[in-house]
């Protein structure tokens, strides 16, 4: 059986599945329930000056029959005093000494950061997460993403924290930035021990067509919020891999963004993460989803001859290249299995109207036919097909060697193969 325990930047936990700083980690009652359910760690809902929240606070994007493909929230950080939070955090750590308890925090002054760090270390937290990502409410006050979007400020505040902290410091990065590597490198220069990403994405999820008001509605008005859930996973995976692949970036990464299953978690590991955090899936389905996550990841590791999750870290990220480095002579075309085809002809519609007109209908059957001489191998047909493995992409050997854009005859700035080697 695989060993799921991790040492993330010096923080030990029984497994890599942590709760992200959010409503599921708002109280000691919740975090203790989560640890009993099997979560390996929890990042406490962000500590700071207590705020006042609005009602309502959430909006969602549903996709067809799927609820909460994406979740928008306009809830802020903790609305409880530092004393109340610390009292409950201390109890959690006493009852679950082997689980990772991370204090997320957001303050304005150096003195406030130092005071909170000292008090958190006194009650035994395992590390800190600096919230440089919240994109609503707090950024208007000069905190959250307002810090994360300014690398110089992020570096300076990280350095403030490292002046006082003896426990590992994780910097949580905002995705609302042009270049995620600039933010990650700033955290590294400031002395961070790790980073976590992504925080939520600035958004307005939908409009009520009856009232013509955005959701969530607060007495007919609304504001931009933070977007999370399954819909953000592709963005998060890309940003994790960008940091992992940067030649100057050396810190471990905690991956966040749309994780619902063990498979989602494995994808984050493969793209460069060494631990993961979950929020929206717990808000939707509850703490018990961690059972399937642990069992599934353990089985996957065993099937691939691996003993620990971090053996996965970066395998897929290292296969990413710039577009001009891809082989232009590599050729695949679609193949339809007539035994599996249900005759819905969605592949034909998609190809005819939205792609390359490389699928034909046939008079004697509802099974479409690939026009092999026209197929460019875009694989749209296999994506829209509702039957698994009905349409597969088959490589066509053409005898040509590898050819990239810098060498291609159509490139006006073409360079010779000898110059590349």
C-alpha positions as CSV (number, residue, x, y, z in Angstrom):
1,X,0.0,0.0,0.0
2,X,1.2,3.5,-0.8
3,X,2.3,5.8,2.0
4,X,0.2,9.0,1.7
5,X,2.0,10.9,4.5
6,X,3.8,14.0,3.4
7,X,6.4,16.5,4.6
8,X,5.4,19.7,2.8
9,X,8.1,22.4,3.4
10,X,8.7,21.0,6.8
11,X,5.0,20.5,7.7
12,X,4.1,16.9,8.3
13,X,0.7,15.5,7.6
14,X,-0.9,12.0,7.4
15,X,-2.0,12.7,3.8
16,X,-1.7,15.4,1.2
17,X,-5.4,16.3,1.3
18,X,-5.9,19.6,3.2
19,X,-8.9,21.9,3.5
20,X,-8.3,25.3,2.0
21,X,-8.9,28.5,4.0
22,X,-12.6,29.0,3.5
23,X,-16.0,28.5,5.2
24,X,-15.3,24.7,5.8
25,X,-12.4,25.8,8.2
26,X,-14.2,28.6,9.9
27,X,-14.4,27.0,13.4
28,X,-12.8,24.4,15.6
29,X,-16.0,22.3,15.4
30,X,-15.7,22.1,11.6
31,X,-11.9,21.4,11.5
32,X,-12.2,18.6,14.1
33,X,-15.0,17.0,12.2
34,X,-12.8,17.2,9.1
35,X,-9.9,15.6,10.8
36,X,-12.1,12.8,12.1
37,X,-13.3,12.3,8.5
38,X,-9.7,11.8,7.4
39,X,-8.4,15.1,6.1
40,X,-4.6,15.4,6.6
41,X,-4.5,19.2,7.2
42,X,-6.5,22.4,7.3
43,X,-5.8,26.0,6.6
44,X,-7.8,28.0,9.0
45,X,-10.1,30.7,7.6
46,X,-8.1,33.8,7.3
47,X,-7.3,35.7,10.5
48,X,-7.3,39.4,10.6
49,X,-9.3,42.4,11.8
50,X,-12.9,40.9,12.2
51,X,-15.1,42.0,9.3
52,X,-18.9,42.3,8.7
53,X,-20.3,40.1,5.9
54,X,-23.3,40.7,3.7
55,X,-26.2,38.4,2.9
56,X,-26.4,36.6,0.5
57,X,-22.8,35.6,-0.3
58,X,-22.7,32.9,-3.0
59,X,-23.6,32.6,-6.6
60,X,-23.1,29.6,-8.8
61,X,-22.7,28.7,-12.5
62,X,-24.6,25.5,-13.2
63,X,-23.9,23.6,-16.4
64,X,-26.9,21.7,-17.8
65,X,-27.8,19.1,-15.1
66,X,-24.6,19.7,-13.1
67,X,-24.9,22.0,-10.1
68,X,-22.1,24.3,-9.1
69,X,-19.7,23.9,-12.0
70,X,-18.3,27.1,-10.6
71,X,-19.0,28.9,-7.4
72,X,-18.7,32.7,-6.8
73,X,-18.4,34.1,-3.3
74,X,-18.4,37.6,-1.9
75,X,-17.7,36.4,1.7
76,X,-14.7,37.9,3.4
77,X,-12.2,36.7,6.0
78,X,-13.1,35.7,9.6
79,X,-15.8,37.7,11.3
80,X,-14.7,36.5,14.7
81,X,-12.1,37.9,17.1
82,X,-8.5,36.7,17.1
83,X,-8.9,35.5,20.6
84,X,-11.9,33.3,19.7
85,X,-10.1,31.8,16.8
86,X,-6.9,31.1,18.6
87,X,-8.8,29.4,21.5
88,X,-10.4,27.0,19.0
89,X,-7.2,26.4,17.0
90,X,-5.4,25.5,20.2
91,X,-8.0,22.9,21.1
92,X,-7.9,21.4,17.6
93,X,-4.1,21.1,17.8
94,X,-4.3,19.5,21.2
95,X,-6.8,16.9,20.0
96,X,-5.1,16.3,16.6
97,X,-1.4,16.8,17.2
98,X,-0.4,14.8,14.1
99,X,-2.6,16.7,11.6
100,X,-1.3,19.9,9.9
101,X,-3.0,23.1,11.2
102,X,-2.1,26.2,9.2
103,X,-2.9,29.7,10.2
104,X,-4.0,31.8,7.2
105,X,-3.7,35.5,7.9
106,X,-4.1,39.0,6.4
107,X,-3.0,42.1,8.2
108,X,-2.0,45.7,7.2
109,X,1.0,46.6,9.4
110,X,4.3,44.9,10.2
111,X,3.4,45.0,13.9
112,X,0.0,43.3,13.3
113,X,1.7,40.5,11.3
114,X,4.3,40.0,14.0
115,X,1.8,39.9,16.8
116,X,-0.4,37.4,15.1
117,X,2.5,35.1,14.2
118,X,3.8,35.1,17.8
119,X,0.3,34.3,19.2
120,X,-0.3,31.5,16.6
121,X,3.1,29.9,17.4
122,X,2.3,30.0,21.1
123,X,-0.8,27.8,20.5
124,X,1.1,25.3,18.4
125,X,0.2,25.9,14.7
126,X,2.3,24.0,12.2
127,X,2.8,26.9,9.7
128,X,1.4,30.0,8.1
129,X,-0.4,30.9,4.9
130,X,-0.2,34.5,3.8
131,X,-3.5,35.4,2.0
132,X,-2.2,37.5,-0.9
133,X,-5.1,36.4,-3.1
134,X,-8.6,37.4,-2.0
135,X,-10.0,39.3,-4.9
136,X,-13.0,41.1,-3.3
137,X,-13.7,43.2,-0.3
138,X,-10.2,43.0,1.2
139,X,-8.3,44.2,-1.9
140,X,-10.2,47.4,-1.7
141,X,-8.6,47.9,1.7
142,X,-5.1,47.3,0.3
143,X,-4.9,43.7,1.3
144,X,-5.5,40.3,-0.4
145,X,-5.0,40.4,-4.2
146,X,-3.9,44.0,-3.9
147,X,-0.7,42.6,-2.3
148,X,-0.4,39.6,-4.6
149,X,-0.7,41.7,-7.7
150,X,2.3,43.8,-6.7
151,X,5.4,41.6,-6.4
152,X,7.5,44.2,-4.6
153,X,4.8,44.6,-1.9
154,X,4.4,40.8,-1.7
155,X,8.1,40.3,-1.2
156,X,8.3,42.9,1.5
157,X,5.4,41.6,3.5
158,X,6.7,38.0,3.2
159,X,10.0,39.2,4.6
160,X,8.2,40.9,7.5
161,X,6.6,37.6,8.3
162,X,9.9,35.7,8.1
163,X,11.3,38.1,10.6
164,X,9.0,36.7,13.3
165,X,8.0,33.2,12.1
166,X,9.9,30.1,13.2
167,X,7.4,27.8,11.5
168,X,7.2,27.4,7.7
169,X,5.5,30.2,5.7
170,X,3.3,29.5,2.6
171,X,2.4,32.4,0.4
172,X,-1.0,32.0,-1.3
173,X,-0.9,33.5,-4.8
174,X,-3.6,35.4,-6.7
175,X,-4.5,34.2,-10.3
176,X,-5.7,37.7,-11.1
177,X,-2.3,38.7,-12.5
178,X,-0.6,38.6,-15.9
179,X,2.4,36.5,-14.9
180,X,2.1,34.1,-12.0
181,X,5.8,33.5,-12.0
182,X,6.5,37.1,-11.0
183,X,4.4,36.6,-7.9
184,X,5.9,33.3,-7.1
185,X,9.5,34.5,-7.5
186,X,8.6,37.5,-5.3
187,X,7.5,35.2,-2.5
188,X,10.7,33.2,-2.9
189,X,12.8,36.3,-2.6
190,X,10.9,37.3,0.5
191,X,11.9,34.0,2.1
192,X,8.8,32.0,1.7
193,X,9.1,28.2,2.3
194,X,6.3,27.3,-0.1
195,X,3.5,28.7,-2.2
196,X,-0.2,27.8,-2.7
197,X,-2.2,28.5,-5.7
198,X,-4.6,29.4,-7.1
199,X,-6.8,31.7,-5.0
200,X,-10.2,32.6,-6.5
201,X,-10.7,34.3,-9.8
202,X,-12.4,37.7,-10.1
203,X,-15.8,37.1,-11.5
204,X,-19.5,37.8,-11.9
205,X,-21.1,34.4,-12.4
206,X,-24.6,35.1,-13.8
207,X,-27.4,37.6,-14.1
208,X,-31.0,37.0,-12.9
209,X,-32.9,37.6,-16.1
210,X,-36.1,38.4,-14.2
211,X,-34.7,41.1,-12.0
212,X,-31.8,42.0,-14.3
213,X,-29.4,42.0,-11.3
214,X,-26.2,40.1,-10.9
215,X,-25.9,37.3,-8.4
216,X,-25.4,37.0,-5.5
217,X,-27.9,39.8,-4.9
218,X,-27.8,42.1,-1.9
219,X,-31.0,44.0,-1.9
220,X,-30.9,44.2,-5.7
221,X,-27.2,45.1,-5.9
222,X,-24.1,43.0,-6.2
223,X,-20.3,43.1,-6.5
224,X,-17.5,41.1,-8.2
225,X,-16.5,38.0,-6.3
226,X,-14.0,35.1,-6.2
227,X,-14.7,32.2,-8.6
228,X,-13.7,28.6,-7.7
229,X,-14.9,25.1,-8.2
230,X,-14.4,22.6,-11.1
231,X,-14.5,25.3,-13.8
232,X,-11.3,26.8,-12.6
233,X,-9.2,23.6,-12.6
234,X,-7.6,24.1,-16.1
235,X,-6.5,27.6,-15.2
236,X,-5.0,26.4,-11.9
237,X,-3.2,23.5,-13.5
238,X,-1.6,25.8,-16.0
239,X,-0.4,28.3,-13.3
240,X,1.0,25.5,-11.1
241,X,2.9,24.1,-14.1
242,X,4.2,27.6,-15.0
243,X,5.7,28.0,-11.6
244,X,7.0,24.5,-11.4
245,X,8.8,24.8,-14.8
246,X,10.3,28.2,-14.1
247,X,14.1,27.6,-13.9
248,X,14.6,30.0,-11.0
249,X,11.6,28.8,-8.9
250,X,12.6,26.2,-6.2
251,X,9.7,26.1,-3.7
252,X,7.2,23.4,-3.1
253,X,3.7,24.0,-4.4
254,X,0.3,23.4,-2.7
255,X,-2.2,23.0,-5.6
256,X,-5.7,24.5,-5.3
257,X,-8.5,24.9,-7.7
258,X,-11.5,22.7,-8.6
259,X,-10.3,19.5,-6.9
260,X,-13.2,17.1,-6.3
261,X,-11.7,13.6,-6.8
262,X,-8.5,11.7,-6.4
263,X,-8.0,12.1,-10.1
264,X,-8.1,15.8,-9.9
265,X,-5.5,15.7,-7.1
266,X,-3.3,13.4,-9.1
267,X,-3.4,15.9,-12.0
268,X,-2.2,18.7,-9.7
269,X,0.7,16.5,-8.5
270,X,1.6,15.6,-12.1
271,X,1.7,19.3,-12.9
272,X,4.0,20.2,-10.1
273,X,2.2,20.2,-6.7
274,X,3.5,18.4,-3.6
275,X,0.2,18.8,-1.7
276,X,-3.4,19.9,-2.5
277,X,-6.1,21.9,-0.9
278,X,-9.9,21.5,-1.3
279,X,-12.8,23.9,-0.7
280,X,-15.7,24.0,-3.1
281,X,-16.1,20.2,-3.3
282,X,-16.5,20.1,0.5
283,X,-19.0,22.9,0.5
284,X,-21.0,20.9,-2.1
285,X,-20.6,17.3,-0.9
286,X,-19.2,17.4,2.6
287,X,-16.1,16.2,4.4
288,X,-16.5,12.5,3.6
289,X,-15.3,12.9,0.0
290,X,-11.8,12.5,1.4
291,X,-12.4,8.7,1.8
292,X,-12.6,8.2,-2.0
293,X,-9.7,10.7,-2.5
294,X,-7.3,8.7,-0.3
295,X,-8.3,5.3,-1.5
296,X,-8.2,6.4,-5.2
297,X,-4.8,8.1,-5.0
298,X,-3.3,5.1,-3.1
299,X,-4.6,2.7,-5.7
300,X,-3.3,4.9,-8.5
301,X,0.2,5.0,-7.0
302,X,0.3,1.3,-6.5
303,X,-0.8,0.7,-10.1
304,X,2.1,2.8,-11.3
305,X,4.7,1.3,-9.0
306,X,5.0,4.3,-6.8
307,X,5.0,4.5,-3.0
308,X,4.4,8.2,-2.3
309,X,2.4,11.0,-3.9
310,X,5.4,13.2,-4.5
311,X,6.8,10.6,-6.9
312,X,4.1,12.0,-9.3
313,X,5.2,15.6,-8.8
314,X,6.0,17.4,-12.1
315,X,5.9,14.3,-14.5
316,X,3.3,16.0,-16.7
317,X,4.7,19.5,-16.3
318,X,8.0,18.4,-17.6
319,X,6.3,17.4,-20.8
320,X,5.0,20.9,-21.5
321,X,6.7,22.8,-24.3
322,X,6.3,26.0,-26.2
323,X,4.1,25.6,-29.3
324,X,7.0,26.1,-31.6
325,X,8.8,23.1,-30.1
326,X,6.0,20.6,-31.1
327,X,6.4,18.2,-34.0
328,X,4.5,19.4,-37.0
329,X,5.0,16.1,-38.8
330,X,3.2,14.1,-36.1
331,X,-0.1,13.0,-37.7
332,X,-3.3,11.5,-36.1
333,X,-6.7,11.0,-37.6
334,X,-10.1,9.9,-36.1
335,X,-11.4,6.4,-36.2
336,X,-15.1,5.5,-35.5
337,X,-15.9,2.1,-34.0
338,X,-19.1,1.1,-35.7
339,X,-19.9,-1.4,-33.0
340,X,-19.9,1.3,-30.3
341,X,-21.5,4.1,-32.4
342,X,-25.1,5.0,-31.3
343,X,-25.8,7.0,-34.5
344,X,-26.3,10.4,-32.7
345,X,-24.1,12.0,-35.4
346,X,-22.9,14.7,-33.0
347,X,-19.4,14.2,-34.4
348,X,-20.6,15.0,-37.9
349,X,-22.4,18.2,-36.7
350,X,-19.4,19.4,-34.7
351,X,-16.9,18.7,-37.5
352,X,-19.2,20.1,-40.3
353,X,-20.1,23.3,-38.5
354,X,-17.3,23.9,-36.1
355,X,-14.2,22.3,-37.4
356,X,-12.8,20.9,-40.7
357,X,-15.6,19.2,-42.6
358,X,-13.9,15.8,-42.4
359,X,-16.8,13.6,-41.5
360,X,-19.5,12.4,-43.9
361,X,-22.9,10.9,-43.4
362,X,-23.8,7.6,-45.2
363,X,-27.0,6.6,-46.8
364,X,-27.1,3.0,-45.5
365,X,-26.3,3.6,-41.9
366,X,-26.3,6.3,-39.2
367,X,-22.7,5.6,-38.5
368,X,-20.7,8.6,-39.9
369,X,-17.5,8.0,-41.9
370,X,-14.2,9.8,-41.5
371,X,-12.9,11.4,-44.6
372,X,-9.3,10.4,-43.9
373,X,-7.7,12.5,-46.6
374,X,-9.2,15.7,-45.0
375,X,-9.0,14.8,-41.3
376,X,-6.5,17.1,-39.5
377,X,-6.5,15.2,-36.2
378,X,-8.0,18.1,-34.2
379,X,-9.9,15.4,-32.1
380,X,-13.1,17.6,-31.6
381,X,-15.2,14.6,-32.7
382,X,-13.8,12.4,-30.0
383,X,-14.5,15.1,-27.4
384,X,-18.2,15.6,-28.3
385,X,-18.9,11.9,-28.7
386,X,-21.0,10.7,-25.8
387,X,-19.7,7.1,-25.9
388,X,-16.3,6.4,-24.4
389,X,-13.7,5.0,-26.9
390,X,-16.2,5.1,-29.8
391,X,-14.0,7.6,-31.6
392,X,-10.3,7.2,-31.1
393,X,-7.4,9.1,-32.6
394,X,-5.0,6.9,-34.5
395,X,-1.4,7.8,-35.4
396,X,-0.6,7.7,-39.1
397,X,3.1,7.0,-39.8
398,X,4.4,9.2,-42.6
399,X,8.1,8.5,-42.6
400,X,8.9,12.1,-42.1
401,X,11.3,13.1,-39.3
402,X,10.6,15.5,-36.5
403,X,9.9,19.0,-37.8
404,X,9.3,22.1,-35.6
405,X,8.2,25.6,-36.5
406,X,11.7,27.2,-36.3
407,X,12.8,24.7,-39.1
408,X,9.5,24.7,-41.1
409,X,9.8,26.0,-44.7
410,X,6.7,28.2,-44.1
411,X,8.5,30.1,-41.3
412,X,9.9,33.4,-42.6
413,X,12.4,33.3,-39.9
414,X,13.4,29.7,-40.5
415,X,16.6,28.4,-39.0
416,X,18.5,25.2,-40.2
417,X,18.4,22.0,-38.3
418,X,22.1,22.2,-37.8
419,X,21.7,25.5,-36.0
420,X,19.2,23.9,-33.6
421,X,21.6,21.1,-32.7
